[in-house]
Amino acid sequence: MLPSSDAISPQSAPIPLDYQATTPCHPEVVTAMEPWWRDQWGNPSSRQHRLGLTAAAAVQVAREQLSICLSCQAEQLIFTSGATEANNIALLGHARAVARKRGKPGHLISMISEHHAVLDPLQQLQREGFRITLLTPQPDGLLNREELEAAITEDTQLISVMLANNEIGVIQPLPEIAALCRAHGVTLHSDAAQAFGQIPLNTKLVGADLLSLSAHKLNGPKGIGALICNPDTALEPIVWGGGQEQGIRPGTLPVPLIMGFAKAAELALKGLDSRSERLGALRNRLWEGLRQKHSTLLLNGSATARLPHNLNITVPGVSGNKLHRALRSRVSCSSGSACSRGEPSHVLMALGRSHQEAEASLRLSLGHSTTDKEIDQAIDAISEVIHKLRHKA
Ligand SMILES: Cc1ncc(COP(=O)(O)O)c(C=O)c1O
């Protein structure tokens, strides 16, 4: 029998502060998806009957709506299963297409603080003969632009720099990196999974040739995302099939998820400024509250170039294992990415934190429904746990 969600009582649930791992679907997103699961169940590639044509028309409306949210052309949007797949298509698909034209594999540059959905495809490209350079961020998590420029060589094909980091929330200066890429004739890819819906994202201003998105980070459904492609950017598929999505991402389109993605984007952009301001103030209150009680806490990542809903701190002198175990019943948070496979955060270690410090770190990420009361309760819970661990040692 499949498990039921009734088993979890909301009264005893820990305070949710892990919204960068994923977010709940907005009720209006669930409503927008509903008819497309049940009544309008057509395949948008079926062009010979009404069910299929209705589904295709709906996908087109959703595509246009998303493109308005992103200030791009509807044709630039390739639906994928999420940001992982979008990153894989961008990196493998572009690198292989260019290598085929040039007759040999070239050079790609990225950062060691990227998500595994970028680092792992780069590792695959390395196995295929491509040269990969991974730059170390500065202690505040930001890219050093001089180092980036110095790393570019004649055979550099692509640079991949995420817009906002999933662990430390640091926002990279993408428009400046894009200008550098243009000056050197290099393609720019950016993983914007954590940025879309949280900060204004105008694809023209960001300037990337390839941009990866995910719906479940902005109160949309899991299992849908997109790659925004500049039409002049060489790209080949990484899987082959029925030719959907301009042949770049074949497979039957998940109509309900696409409808949910478009609705989530529309809702996320509505009131984005006021929500950012509210969540930024709550995040600052969390940090100040914790720091007042424990002045030795360390902030990870830039204090200013940062997503408003992210806080990442190191608790010196305590065991990460014990810290997370003691917090588990009171606050839902993480020590790093949900995709970290239990290893200490490679992002925090890239900033210079030790293995032990990286383990004793908390990523606290706020969501639309986070309240003042939850933040105050979280300050008390985290402070108490730190106090107990420090005084037991
Ligand atoms: C920066 C970043 N990239 C990629 C992903 C993977 O996205 P998805 O779950 O849509 O495949 C995530 C989510 O964990 C992320 O935070």
The ligand as an SDF file (V2000), in Angstrom:
LIG
                    3D

 16 16  0  0  0  0  0  0  0  0999 V2000
   21.1870   24.8810   -8.0570 C   0  0  0  0  0  0  0  0  0  0  0  0
   20.4400   23.6450   -8.3440 C   0  0  0  0  0  0  0  0  0  0  0  0
   20.6020   23.0390   -9.5290 N   0  0  0  0  0  0  0  0  0  0  0  0
   19.9470   21.9290   -9.8550 C   0  0  0  0  0  0  0  0  0  0  0  0
   19.0660   21.3440   -8.9740 C   0  0  0  0  0  0  0  0  0  0  0  0
   18.3190   20.1060   -9.3930 C   0  0  0  0  0  0  0  0  0  0  0  0
   17.0650   20.4860   -9.8190 O   0  0  0  0  0  0  0  0  0  0  0  0
   15.9260   19.3960  -10.1350 P   0  0  0  0  0  0  0  0  0  0  0  0
   15.5340   18.8320   -8.8160 O   0  0  0  0  0  0  0  0  0  0  0  0
   14.8390   20.2030  -10.7790 O   0  0  0  0  0  0  0  0  0  0  0  0
   16.5070   18.4110  -11.0630 O   0  0  0  0  0  0  0  0  0  0  0  0
   18.8480   21.9410   -7.7450 C   0  0  0  0  0  0  0  0  0  0  0  0
   17.9120   21.3390   -6.7740 C   0  0  0  0  0  0  0  0  0  0  0  0
   18.2380   20.6680   -5.8630 O   0  0  0  0  0  0  0  0  0  0  0  0
   19.5550   23.1100   -7.4120 C   0  0  0  0  0  0  0  0  0  0  0  0
   19.4150   23.6870   -6.2300 O   0  0  0  0  0  0  0  0  0  0  0  0
  1  2  1  0
  2  3  1  0
  2 15  2  0
  3  4  2  0
  4  5  1  0
  5  6  1  0
  5 12  2  0
  6  7  1  0
  7  8  1  0
  8  9  2  0
  8 10  1  0
  8 11  1  0
 12 13  1  0
 12 15  1  0
 13 14  2  0
 15 16  1  0
M  END
$$$$
